[in-house]
């Protein structure tokens, strides 16, 4: 991002975060990705690269005691391009919250180590970035004495599944009697609990269970740890950031088996990049490594997508701004992200497609070409839409 544009973004970040999360003015997103993993896998190093917040980073277990929360700017080349065309007074990017959570060990589901705190913190997040150590380094102690990302993955999976098993068993026991006496709602709930229990008891996460529409609602109400979407983040050494390594391939196969995605990143390299002063220095460093962009930029975008978030834009001389909305939002719901009054008094949305705006160069040119559409309350907002809302309260 160009220095001038970056300055404009930074000037607006605090105001952007306030508007996004203020219940008085907007429909709050407040969705978080939690960074989890065993101790010493690189979680806090990675978090430091993602955020200005400085999590303690040390070569021993439990160096992160309280979760650290960072509001992270989501890199988006479309915002930069719109700013170049419109030349506004301010540029406001969208953001996502990342939480660095204490390292987990075996027995966490029974309260071992920082187990209760870990599980409570992860329950409050909406998606999981599971960091796995995929590098050898005798100077960095592994809590289990050797490097094995699949074993590490299974440790955390099992602890989360055990805690979920405890939760579902308690619910099932409570409702079983009513289900047996003919209560139809209770019977449906009990059948759902049995389906989830079967998956958990077989070592599968709740997210693997196929659900109908009513069961999706019940799953959300349960707030199970293993129902959250997950991205496996393979932390590798410098020589493996481009093509991965044998550890990464093991994780890739395991992730594919459960329908999850992975990404490869070198946390130590990202820390070095973060220390460089200028964009030019960072670009040269990345080029030497054979990378087109920093891994954290890709990770932020993947975290944003993992939360099922998308972006629409507003563009004018005063401000070009990116707004976060949930995939599937209608125009009034998207308007409510800006201000609740926009949703309550919604009349219509004037919509331009990003590609049309860039190709034609301005809003007036888009209008002249007949490419501006007027949409009503049922319009499903698309990622990249440029929108103006008309409302009356």
PyMOL commands that set and color helices and strands:
alter all, ss='L'
color gray80, all
select helices_A, chain A and resi 3-21+43-50+77-86+108-110+115-123+149-180+184-201+206-208+213-222+225-227+238-240+246-257+267-275+279-289+295-306+331-338+340-344+354-360+363-368
alter helices_A, ss='H'
color red, helices_A
select strands_A, chain A and resi 32-36+68-73+90-92+95-100+127-133+229-235+261-265+309-315+319-326+346-352+373-375+386-391
alter strands_A, ss='S'
color yellow, strands_A
deselect
rebuild
show_as cartoon
